Amino acid sequence: MRNFKNILEKGILVLLCLVIFCEKKEENNMTTTPENEIKTFTLTNDNNCSVTITNFGATVMAVKMPDKSGTMGNVTLAYDTPEEYRNGNIFLGANRIAKGKFSLDGQEYSLPTNNGNNHLHGGPQGFYKKVWEVVDYSNEPDNHFVELRYVSQDGEQGYPGKLTVTVKYSLTDKNELVIDYYAVTDKKTIVNLTHHSYFNLKDGGKTTILNHKLKINADNYTPVNSELIPTGKIEPVKGTPMDFTESTAIGKRINDDFPQLKLAGGYDHNWVLNKKENSLALAATVYEPETGRMMEVFTTLPGLQFYSGNFLNGTDVGNQGVKFEYRNALCLEPQFFPDSPNQPNFPSPVLSPGEEYKHKIIYKFSVLK
């Protein structure tokens, strides 16, 4: 079983990984920021909901939404400061490249292996370790956003091509956190940017997520091997604990004697979404019965990684002294499938010069009373 640090290195493949967190409120509008200067920004909509973002790692930390009584609460795991993300053990990223290798046009590329034999979250110096340039910011009525940019040089962490990545976070008055990713390259490369906040709609991680009810719009998933690398197969969820085509409590079948659950210690798999290529579609819905909070996840990409916090163990302590405990948060990461560069039957994450990588994710929050 993987050690705690490597397990928490879960989730954003920015360059097969993009990490998402947040911090305190930035009072002044900005259009640029000097290199290596860490800034934070809070977007607040007309409903008094807010999202806080830091340019360290292009990270979203706080997402504050009301419950059915109108009480505001943070629905994500969070540290207090960007420095804690720099030094802490909770690396929020998604998925792996087997053996840290892939080939493009007959040339093999080697990436640093930081999760056993495999490459995880873009490497030990992935985008989550970088201070991003602040391109633009507004918290004016009907215009709540921050736009960040990072330029990854050719060969960084082993990836080919100079890649320019932009992420724009917007908060709408419909209580939607909208995330738009864009990337261009000067050499053929692979790109798979996703969002990996740890969500707990009840209390921000103080208690388990096993009573959260989850629905995933997917009839199939990609089974994994003992290293959590996809086998290359696509299998139906019907008749297995992987079936979330109907809203089901996460804890209902998580401990079933099912080989895939045993391998991952719970849910830590990619679902093949029922959607048209490149279309924006509803991927999943999460509902927390006690607070009435509901979150809908929309994406333009074909896959969704669901991780049930199986390896959180209380070692890390976040905002207001909340310990990141076992199964006290979940992740829903829209993406290309894990290890896609090495799986010819999976949708391709290859980006060529002259093309633009685009990916939109929406996390929409509401309340059922």
C-alpha positions in Angstrom: 0.0 0.0 0.0 1.4 3.4 -0.9 2.7 5.6 2.0 0.6 8.5 3.2 2.5 11.2 1.4 2.3 9.5 -2.0 -1.3 8.7 -1.5 -2.2 12.3 -0.7 -0.3 13.1 -3.9 -3.6 12.3 -5.5 -5.4 13.8 -8.0 -4.6 17.0 -10.9 -2.4 15.6 -13.7 -1.3 19.2 -14.5 0.7 18.6 -17.5 -1.2 16.0 -16.1 -2.0 18.0 -13.1 -3.4 21.2 -11.7 -3.8 21.8 -8.0 -6.5 23.8 -6.5 -6.7 25.6 -3.1 -7.1 29.1 -1.6 -6.4 31.6 1.2 -7.3 35.1 2.5 -9.0 38.0 0.9 -7.0 40.4 -1.5 -8.4 43.9 -1.1 -6.9 45.5 -4.3 -7.7 44.8 -7.9 -4.6 43.8 -9.9 -3.8 43.1 -13.5 -0.2 41.8 -13.1 1.9 40.5 -10.3 5.7 40.4 -10.0 7.4 37.0 -10.3 7.4 35.0 -7.1 4.9 37.4 -5.3 2.2 35.4 -3.6 -1.3 37.0 -3.8 -4.7 35.9 -2.7 -8.2 37.0 -4.0 -11.7 36.5 -2.8 -14.6 36.5 -5.2 -18.0 37.3 -3.6 -21.3 37.2 -5.5 -24.6 38.9 -4.9 -25.7 36.0 -2.6 -22.7 36.6 -0.3 -21.2 33.3 -1.4 -17.4 33.4 -1.9 -14.4 31.6 -3.4 -10.9 32.4 -2.3 -7.9 31.8 -4.7 -4.2 32.2 -4.4 -1.7 32.4 -7.3 0.5 29.9 -5.5 -0.2 26.8 -7.4 -3.3 28.4 -9.0 -5.0 27.1 -5.9 -8.6 27.4 -4.7 -8.9 26.8 -0.9 -12.2 28.2 0.4 -15.6 27.7 -1.2 -18.3 29.2 1.1 -21.9 28.2 0.4 -25.2 28.3 2.4 -27.0 25.3 3.9 -30.8 25.0 4.0 -31.0 27.3 7.0 -28.9 30.0 5.2 -25.8 29.4 7.3 -22.6 29.9 5.3 -19.8 27.3 5.6 -16.6 26.3 3.8 -17.3 23.1 1.8 -13.6 22.2 1.1 -10.6 21.0 3.1 -8.2 24.0 3.4 -5.0 25.2 4.9 -4.8 28.7 6.3 -1.9 30.0 4.3 -0.1 29.4 1.0 3.1 28.5 2.9 1.3 25.4 4.3 0.6 24.2 0.8 4.3 24.7 0.0 5.4 22.5 2.9 2.4 20.3 3.7 1.7 16.7 2.7 -1.7 17.2 1.0 -0.9 17.5 -2.7 -4.1 17.7 -4.5 -3.6 16.3 -8.0 -5.0 13.6 -10.2 -3.7 10.4 -11.6 -0.6 8.8 -13.0 1.5 8.0 -16.0 2.8 4.4 -15.8 6.5 4.1 -15.2 6.9 7.8 -15.9 7.2 7.2 -19.6 5.2 8.0 -22.8 6.0 8.2 -26.5 5.1 10.8 -29.1 5.9 10.3 -32.8 8.3 7.5 -31.9 10.2 9.4 -29.4 10.1 8.3 -25.7 10.0 10.8 -22.9 11.0 10.1 -19.4 9.3 11.9 -16.4 10.3 11.8 -12.8 8.7 8.9 -10.9 7.4 10.3 -7.6 4.8 7.6 -6.8 6.6 4.3 -6.7 7.3 3.4 -10.3 4.9 6.0 -11.6 4.7 9.7 -12.3 2.1 11.6 -10.3 0.6 15.1 -10.4 3.0 16.4 -13.0 6.1 15.5 -11.0 7.7 16.7 -7.7 7.9 20.2 -9.1 4.6 20.3 -10.8 2.4 23.4 -11.4 1.2 23.2 -7.8 4.7 24.3 -6.7 4.7 27.4 -8.9 3.8 31.1 -8.4 1.5 32.0 -11.3 1.3 35.4 -12.9 -1.9 37.3 -12.2 -3.3 38.4 -15.5 -6.5 40.0 -14.5 -8.9 40.3 -11.5 -12.3 41.7 -10.8 -14.8 41.5 -8.0 -17.2 44.1 -9.4 -21.0 43.4 -9.6 -21.7 40.7 -12.2 -18.0 40.3 -12.9 -16.3 38.1 -10.2 -13.1 36.5 -11.6 -9.4 36.0 -11.4 -7.2 34.9 -14.3 -3.8 33.3 -13.8 -1.0 32.3 -16.2 2.0 30.0 -16.1 4.6 29.3 -18.8 6.2 25.8 -18.6 9.5 25.7 -20.5 10.4 23.0 -22.9 11.7 20.0 -20.9 10.2 21.0 -17.5 9.6 17.9 -15.5 10.5 15.9 -18.7 7.6 17.2 -20.8 8.2 18.4 -24.4 7.3 21.9 -25.5 7.0 25.4 -24.1 3.4 25.3 -22.8 1.6 28.5 -21.9 -1.3 27.7 -19.5 -4.1 30.0 -18.4 -6.8 29.3 -15.8 -9.7 31.6 -15.2 -11.9 31.2 -12.0 -15.3 32.9 -12.1 -18.0 33.0 -9.5 -21.5 33.6 -10.9 -24.6 34.8 -9.1 -26.1 31.3 -9.7 -23.5 30.0 -7.2 -21.4 28.5 -9.9 -17.6 28.2 -9.6 -16.6 28.2 -13.3 -13.1 27.1 -14.2 -11.8 27.7 -17.7 -8.4 26.2 -18.8 -6.5 27.2 -21.9 -3.1 26.0 -23.1 -1.0 26.3 -26.3 2.4 24.7 -27.1 5.3 25.2 -29.5 5.9 21.4 -29.7 3.7 18.4 -29.6 3.0 17.4 -26.0 0.4 16.0 -23.6 -2.0 18.2 -21.5 -4.6 17.2 -19.0 -5.7 19.9 -16.6 -8.2 19.2 -13.8 -9.5 20.5 -10.5 -9.0 18.6 -7.3 -10.5 20.2 -4.3 -11.5 17.9 -1.4 -15.2 18.5 -0.8 -17.3 17.9 2.3 -20.7 19.6 1.8 -21.7 19.0 5.5 -18.9 20.7 7.5 -15.8 21.2 5.5 -14.1 18.0 6.6 -15.0 17.6 10.3 -17.0 14.4 9.7 -17.2 11.6 7.2 -18.6 11.9 3.6 -20.0 8.4 3.7 -23.6 9.7 4.0 -23.2 12.0 1.0 -25.3 10.8 -1.9 -23.5 10.6 -5.2 -24.8 10.2 -8.8 -22.3 9.8 -11.7 -23.6 9.9 -15.3 -21.5 7.0 -16.5 -22.3 3.5 -17.5 -18.7 2.4 -17.6 -15.4 2.9 -15.7 -11.7 2.1 -16.2 -10.5 -0.7 -13.8 -7.0 -0.4 -12.3 -4.1 -2.6 -11.4 -2.4 -2.8 -8.0 -0.6 0.5 -8.6 -3.9 2.2 -9.5 -2.8 2.4 -13.2 -5.7 1.7 -15.6 -5.5 -1.8 -17.2 -6.7 -0.3 -20.5 -10.1 -2.0 -20.2 -13.4 -0.2 -20.1 -16.0 -2.2 -18.1 -19.7 -1.7 -17.2 -20.6 -0.5 -13.8 -23.9 -2.4 -13.8 -24.2 -5.0 -11.1 -21.1 -3.7 -9.2 -20.4 -1.2 -6.4 -19.1 1.1 -9.1 -22.7 1.8 -10.2 -23.7 5.4 -9.3 -26.2 5.8 -12.1 -28.8 6.3 -9.4 -28.1 8.6 -6.4 -26.5 6.3 -3.8 -24.8 6.9 -0.4 -21.1 6.7 -0.8 -20.7 4.5 2.2 -23.4 2.0 1.2 -21.0 -0.3 -0.8 -17.6 1.1 -0.2 -16.5 -1.8 2.0 -17.9 -4.5 -0.3 -15.7 -7.5 -1.1 -15.1 -6.3 -4.6 -11.6 -6.5 -6.1 -11.4 -3.0 -7.4 -12.4 -1.5 -4.1 -9.8 -3.7 -2.3 -7.0 -2.5 -4.7 -7.8 1.2 -4.1 -8.9 1.0 -0.4 -12.3 2.4 -1.6 -13.2 4.5 -4.6 -10.3 5.9 -6.5 -11.3 5.3 -10.2 -12.1 7.0 -13.4 -15.6 6.9 -14.8 -16.3 7.1 -18.5 -19.0 9.8 -18.8 -22.1 9.4 -20.9 -21.6 12.5 -23.1 -20.8 13.8 -26.5 -17.1 14.7 -27.3 -16.2 18.2 -26.2 -19.8 19.1 -25.1 -20.4 20.6 -21.7 -22.5 18.1 -19.8 -23.5 17.1 -16.3 -21.0 14.6 -14.9 -22.0 14.1 -11.3 -24.3 15.3 -8.5 -23.5 15.2 -4.8 -26.2 15.8 -2.1 -25.7 16.0 1.7 -29.0 15.3 3.4 -28.4 17.0 6.8 -27.5 20.4 5.4 -29.4 20.1 2.1 -26.3 21.3 0.2 -26.1 19.9 -3.4 -23.2 20.2 -5.8 -23.4 19.5 -9.6 -20.3 19.0 -11.6 -20.2 19.8 -15.4 -17.3 19.2 -17.7 -16.3 19.2 -21.4 -13.8 16.3 -21.0 -14.7 12.5 -21.2 -13.7 11.3 -17.7 -14.4 11.8 -14.0 -12.1 10.6 -11.2 -13.9 10.0 -8.0 -11.8 9.6 -4.9 -13.3 8.9 -1.5 -10.5 10.1 0.8 -9.3 6.6 1.7 -5.8 7.6 2.7 -6.4 10.7 4.7 -5.3 9.8 8.3 -5.4 13.0 10.4 -1.7 13.8 10.0 -2.4 17.1 8.4 -4.3 19.8 10.1 -6.0 22.6 8.2 -8.2 25.6 8.7 -9.7 26.0 12.2 -7.8 23.0 13.5 -9.7 20.5 11.2 -7.7 17.3 10.8 -7.8 15.7 7.4 -9.2 12.4 8.6 -10.0 9.1 6.8 -12.9 9.5 4.3 -13.8 12.9 5.6 -13.7 14.4 2.1 -14.2 13.4 -1.5 -12.8 14.6 -4.9 -14.5 14.8 -8.3 -12.0 15.5 -11.0 -13.1 16.0 -14.6 -10.3 14.9 -16.9 -8.9 12.8 -19.7 -8.5 9.2 -18.4 -5.4 8.4 -16.3 -2.4 7.1 -18.2 -4.0 8.1 -21.5 -0.7 8.7 -23.3 0.0 4.9 -22.9 -3.5 3.6 -23.7 -4.3 3.9 -27.4 -8.0 3.1 -26.9 -8.4 6.0 -24.4 -9.3 9.6 -25.6 -6.0 11.4 -26.5 -4.5 14.2 -24.4 -2.1 15.2 -27.2 -1.8 18.9 -28.0 0.0 20.1 -31.2 1.3 23.5 -32.2 -1.4 25.6 -33.7 -4.1 24.0 -31.5 -5.6 25.3 -28.3 -6.4 23.1 -25.3 -9.7 24.1 -23.7 -11.5 22.6 -20.8 -14.4 24.0 -18.8 -15.5 22.8 -15.4 -18.5 24.1 -13.4 -19.2 23.3 -9.8 -22.7 24.5 -9.2 -24.0 24.7 -5.6 -27.6 24.8 -4.5 -29.8 23.8 -1.6 -32.7 21.2 -1.3 -34.9 22.1 1.6 
